[in-house]
């Protein structure tokens, strides 16, 4: 009976890996085709903007262009994400993930006089991909900065219990659940775009939590909204 149960478990794991691999191929193919379509739309939009059209039409075309650029970036990310392999999943100390997150987010925040403070106690480890896990931290942190323009500091607190590692992101400014819930949907830039250099927080207004939530779920975890910010939970590596 035990042998049968073990065989069933191995079969289920093999089936899950096969389905995951197949899904990755499908997502990668879709991302490629989407990029081709987005490229054509973007080209026609930019050509139309050079024509003798009204200012209102130019504003509409600019919104189309900016939205397509955002969707192209999402499509490219999906393509990169689909190429990740199970072999990249390995036990990684949370402290190493935080160091990588600071490396990614540091230069952008320094230019805006924004701070990101984080530290992990002990040797807590998560099984997964270090770069993706770092992005799962930095992206929500940037969303918190964008949600309240008064925010100057994001704190990351890490704790572990009952085989779960919890990472809580909070800001020094008030952020409502309604504001963060809206970020769970795809965010499209509002108003006409511009080629001018814009403040980081203005750029971040178009960020959503879809990508970091997908990363967290890919690693068997959960991203939830709390009163003071966001919570990311992952199974601890054994």
SEVO-974400 format. One line per field, with one value per residue (C-alpha): residue number from 1; x, y, z; residue in three letters. Coordinates in nm, 4 decimals, padded with zeros to 6 digits. Layout:
BEGIN
k: NUM/...;
px: X/...;
py: Y/...;
pz: Z/...;
r: ALA/...;
This chain:
BEGIN
k: 1/2/3/4/5/6/7/8/9/10/11/12/13/14/15/16/17/18/19/20/21/22/23/24/25/26/27/28/29/30/31/32/33/34/35/36/37/38/39/40/41/42/43/44/45/46/47/48/49/50/51/52/53/54/55/56/57/58/59/60/61/62/63/64/65/66/67/68/69/70/71/72/73/74/75/76/77/78/79/80/81/82/83/84/85/86/87/88/89/90/91/92/93/94/95/96/97/98/99/100/101/102/103/104/105/106/107/108/109/110/111/112/113/114/115/116/117/118/119/120/121/122/123/124/125/126/127/128/129/130/131/132/133/134/135/136/137/138/139/140/141/142/143/144/145/146/147/148/149/150/151/152/153/154/155/156/157/158/159/160/161/162/163/164/165/166/167/168/169/170/171/172/173/174/175/176/177/178/179/180/181/182/183/184/185/186/187/188/189/190/191/192/193/194/195/196/197/198/199/200/201/202/203/204/205/206/207/208/209/210/211/212/213/214/215/216/217/218/219/220/221/222/223/224/225/226/227/228/229/230/231/232/233/234/235/236/237/238;
px: 00.0000/00.2841/00.4612/00.1441/00.1037/00.4654/00.4201/00.1052/00.2868/00.5781/00.3373/00.1495/00.4760/00.5908/00.2533/00.2713/00.6187/00.5002/00.1995/00.4184/00.6680/00.3897/00.2347/00.5720/00.6014/00.2505/00.3142/00.6459/00.4796/00.1954/00.4404/00.6280/00.3114/00.1856/00.5102/00.4674/00.1139/00.2160/00.5043/00.2700/00.0226/00.3045/00.4491/00.1172/00.0470/00.3825/00.3420/-00.0061/00.1315/00.3534/00.0514/-00.1369/-00.3975/-00.5655/-00.4067/-00.6868/-00.6120/-00.2416/-00.3251/-00.5302/-00.2483/00.0006/-00.2103/-00.2262/00.1519/00.2246/-00.0197/00.1334/00.4829/00.3660/00.2019/00.5168/00.7224/00.4724/00.4875/00.8672/00.8598/00.6204/00.8624/01.1541/00.9410/00.8329/01.1960/01.2705/01.3453/01.2749/01.6487/01.6875/01.4747/01.7096/01.7231/01.8273/01.8784/01.6348/01.9283/02.0775/01.7443/01.7268/02.0817/01.9819/01.6660/01.8707/02.1049/01.8085/01.6140/01.8942/02.0035/01.6452/01.5534/01.8785/01.8129/01.4748/01.5946/01.3750/01.4794/01.4307/01.5262/01.5283/01.7012/01.6460/01.7216/01.8617/01.9139/01.5642/01.5664/01.3163/01.3315/01.3245/01.5003/01.6999/01.6406/01.2671/01.2296/01.4177/01.1780/00.8870/01.0129/01.1240/00.8158/00.5643/00.7987/00.7865/00.4076/00.3910/00.6019/00.3776/00.0509/00.1278/00.3419/00.4260/00.6040/00.9787/01.0594/00.9659/01.0456/01.0713/01.0252/01.0974/00.9769/00.9448/00.7127/00.5247/00.7255/00.6240/00.8445/00.6595/00.7845/00.5902/00.6349/00.5146/00.5505/00.5980/00.2893/-00.0711/-00.1752/-00.5337/-00.6472/-00.8574/-00.5539/-00.3543/-00.6497/-00.6667/-00.3056/-00.4105/-00.5512/-00.3621/-00.2801/-00.2842/-00.1212/-00.3769/-00.3549/-00.1267/00.2257/00.5421/00.9025/01.0152/01.1930/00.9307/00.9731/01.0032/00.6746/00.4873/00.6272/00.5380/00.1712/00.1233/00.2737/00.0449/00.0854/00.0055/00.3655/00.4895/00.1771/00.2504/00.6094/00.4963/00.2367/00.4956/00.7035/00.4074/00.3409/00.0791/00.0705/-00.1965/-00.2976/-00.2875/-00.3796/-00.0249/00.0998/00.1652/00.2523/00.4380/00.4436/00.6530/00.7089/01.0396/01.3007/01.3644;
py: 00.0000/00.2352/00.1516/00.2283/00.5597/00.6483/00.5585/00.7698/01.0624/01.0336/01.0066/01.3172/01.5100/01.4026/01.5017/01.8399/01.9039/01.8060/02.0381/02.3212/02.2719/02.2668/02.5803/02.7535/02.6719/02.8038/03.1257/03.1770/03.1314/03.3661/03.6304/03.6108/03.6484/03.9306/04.1203/04.0958/04.2382/04.5098/04.6073/04.6657/04.8661/05.0754/05.1424/05.2572/05.4753/05.6518/05.7000/05.8458/06.0917/06.2371/06.3134/06.6443/06.5549/06.7481/06.7817/06.5709/06.2903/06.3141/06.2767/05.9645/05.8212/05.8981/05.7041/05.4130/05.4237/05.4377/05.1552/04.9363/05.0017/04.8888/04.5763/04.4996/04.5070/04.2740/04.0410/04.0363/03.9567/03.6665/03.5396/03.5500/03.3984/03.1064/03.0160/02.9603/02.5956/02.3939/02.3365/02.7063/02.6435/02.5901/02.6857/03.0508/03.2468/03.5339/03.7610/03.6912/03.7693/04.1004/04.1890/04.1235/04.3340/04.6267/04.5904/04.6124/04.8903/05.0952/05.3224/05.4233/05.5154/05.6974/05.9388/06.0261/06.0411/05.7401/05.4694/05.0936/04.9289/04.5541/04.2843/03.9171/03.7480/03.3978/03.1595/03.1532/03.0117/02.9939/02.7488/02.9295/03.1607/03.4410/03.7068/03.6392/03.6408/03.9720/04.1136/03.9883/04.2205/04.5241/04.5514/04.5700/04.8133/05.0425/05.0082/05.1256/05.4303/05.5115/05.4638/05.7477/06.0346/06.1262/05.7944/05.8263/05.4952/05.1303/04.8757/04.5022/04.2810/03.9095/03.6373/03.2614/03.0163/02.6922/02.6241/02.9634/03.2639/03.5959/03.9209/04.2357/04.5564/04.8738/05.2435/05.5513/05.7053/05.5876/05.3493/05.2269/04.8768/05.0261/05.1862/04.8640/04.6514/04.8639/04.7685/04.4023/04.4889/04.5826/04.9542/05.1642/05.5109/05.7902/06.1017/06.1728/06.0370/06.2347/06.1747/06.4108/06.2704/06.2238/06.1769/05.8136/05.8156/05.9429/05.6582/05.4070/05.5060/05.2594/04.9678/04.6841/04.3892/04.1278/04.0333/04.0068/03.8088/03.5683/03.5297/03.4624/03.2066/03.0412/02.9817/02.8332/03.1463/03.4163/03.7956/03.9639/04.3193/04.4307/04.7498/04.8813/04.7443/04.4049/04.0577/03.7951/03.4408/03.1496/02.7899/02.7610/02.5452/02.2197;
pz: 00.0000/00.0855/-00.2405/-00.4340/-00.2546/-00.3278/-00.6954/-00.7126/-00.5548/-00.7989/-01.0910/-00.9769/-00.9398/-01.2875/-01.4323/-01.2609/-01.4026/-01.7493/-01.7270/-01.5974/-01.8800/-02.1388/-01.9898/-02.0060/-02.3769/-02.4426/-02.2486/-02.4285/-02.7688/-02.6783/-02.5562/-02.8879/-03.0950/-02.8718/-02.9225/-03.3005/-03.2768/-03.0308/-03.2579/-03.5527/-03.3438/-03.1968/-03.5428/-03.6883/-03.3820/-03.4098/-03.7858/-03.7331/-03.4774/-03.7494/-03.9672/-03.9663/-03.7028/-03.4223/-03.0785/-02.9291/-03.1744/-03.0920/-02.7224/-02.7958/-03.0089/-02.7329/-02.4835/-02.7291/-02.7718/-02.3981/-02.3227/-02.5933/-02.4586/-02.1139/-02.2569/-02.4553/-02.1356/-01.9681/-02.2690/-02.2600/-01.8896/-01.9578/-02.2192/-01.9755/-01.7003/-01.9232/-01.9889/-01.6199/-01.5384/-01.2269/-01.1845/-01.0903/-00.7807/-00.4874/-00.1200/-00.0944/00.2255/00.2635/00.3495/00.0049/-00.1615/00.0270/-00.0819/-00.4420/-00.3967/-00.2629/-00.5594/-00.7994/-00.6306/-00.4772/-00.7651/-00.8559/-00.4992/-00.4231/-00.7089/-00.5551/-00.1899/-00.1059/00.1396/00.1480/00.4776/00.5222/00.7176/00.7917/01.1209/01.1344/00.8435/00.6967/00.3439/00.0578/-00.2299/-00.5614/-00.8039/-00.6399/-00.9075/-00.9341/-00.5557/-00.5365/-00.7968/-00.5864/-00.3116/-00.5112/-00.7327/-00.4407/-00.2649/-00.5684/-00.5779/-00.2155/-00.3015/-00.5961/-00.4047/-00.1642/-00.2899/00.0711/00.1305/00.1820/00.3497/00.2918/00.5628/00.5077/00.8148/00.7885/01.0243/01.0141/01.1893/01.1190/00.8028/00.6599/00.5893/00.6015/00.4531/00.5440/00.3453/00.5164/00.4405/00.6562/00.4912/00.5069/00.2292/00.2074/00.1195/-00.1603/-00.3207/-00.3073/-00.4212/-00.7359/-00.8034/-00.8242/-01.1672/-01.4811/-01.4535/-01.7693/-01.7678/-01.7381/-01.9504/-02.2475/-02.2268/-02.2795/-02.3767/-02.1021/-01.7991/-01.5302/-01.1531/-01.0501/-00.8564/-01.1619/-01.3685/-01.0974/-01.1052/-01.3918/-01.1935/-01.0886/-00.8520/-01.1161/-01.1901/-00.8280/-00.7348/-01.0218/-00.8998/-00.5433/-00.6552/-00.8813/-00.5675/-00.3808/-00.1781/-00.1428/-00.1713/00.0402/00.1259/00.4890/00.6729/00.6726/00.3424/00.1839/00.3079/00.1093/00.2463/00.1191/00.2307/00.4128/00.2377/00.4203;
r: UNK/UNK/UNK/UNK/UNK/UNK/UNK/UNK/UNK/UNK/UNK/UNK/UNK/UNK/UNK/UNK/UNK/UNK/UNK/UNK/UNK/UNK/UNK/UNK/UNK/UNK/UNK/UNK/UNK/UNK/UNK/UNK/UNK/UNK/UNK/UNK/UNK/UNK/UNK/UNK/UNK/UNK/UNK/UNK/UNK/UNK/UNK/UNK/UNK/UNK/UNK/UNK/UNK/UNK/UNK/UNK/UNK/UNK/UNK/UNK/UNK/UNK/UNK/UNK/UNK/UNK/UNK/UNK/UNK/UNK/UNK/UNK/UNK/UNK/UNK/UNK/UNK/UNK/UNK/UNK/UNK/UNK/UNK/UNK/UNK/UNK/UNK/UNK/UNK/UNK/UNK/UNK/UNK/UNK/UNK/UNK/UNK/UNK/UNK/UNK/UNK/UNK/UNK/UNK/UNK/UNK/UNK/UNK/UNK/UNK/UNK/UNK/UNK/UNK/UNK/UNK/UNK/UNK/UNK/UNK/UNK/UNK/UNK/UNK/UNK/UNK/UNK/UNK/UNK/UNK/UNK/UNK/UNK/UNK/UNK/UNK/UNK/UNK/UNK/UNK/UNK/UNK/UNK/UNK/UNK/UNK/UNK/UNK/UNK/UNK/UNK/UNK/UNK/UNK/UNK/UNK/UNK/UNK/UNK/UNK/UNK/UNK/UNK/UNK/UNK/UNK/UNK/UNK/UNK/UNK/UNK/UNK/UNK/UNK/UNK/UNK/UNK/UNK/UNK/UNK/UNK/UNK/UNK/UNK/UNK/UNK/UNK/UNK/UNK/UNK/UNK/UNK/UNK/UNK/UNK/UNK/UNK/UNK/UNK/UNK/UNK/UNK/UNK/UNK/UNK/UNK/UNK/UNK/UNK/UNK/UNK/UNK/UNK/UNK/UNK/UNK/UNK/UNK/UNK/UNK/UNK/UNK/UNK/UNK/UNK/UNK/UNK/UNK/UNK/UNK/UNK/UNK/UNK/UNK/UNK/UNK/UNK/UNK;
